[in-house]
Amino acid sequence: MEMVCETPQQVIARQLRDVRKAEGMTQQHLADLIGTKKSNISRFESGKYNPSVEFLVKLAGGLGKEIEFSIK
């Protein structure tokens, strides 16, 4: 079995996508909540968009979550 390493962007996208789905929220609903387009949410979740910290904070906030960063 081949081990796949996720980039930090992929990890964040996966975590936020999983939270959105667990909440039963569509991409469109989340986009409406944070004042962006559904296509931005879709591109972010698919890894085709390198988001700003501001976008990540808004996205997490729309899901009732917070973004926490650490440097190791």
C-alpha positions, 0 to 999 in steps of 0.5 A: 500500500502506497502512503500518500502525504497530504500537503498542509493545504490539503489537510486544512481543506479536508478538515473543513470539508469534513466539518461542513458535511458533518453539519449537513451544510451544502457548499452553497449555504456555506458560501452564502453565510460567509459572503463568497461564491460557491465556486470558491468553496468548491475550488478550495475543497478540491485543492485548486485554490490557495486561500488567504488566512482571512478566507480560512478564518471566514470559512471556519467561522461560517462552520462555527469553528476557529482556525488554529495555527502552530509552527513546529 
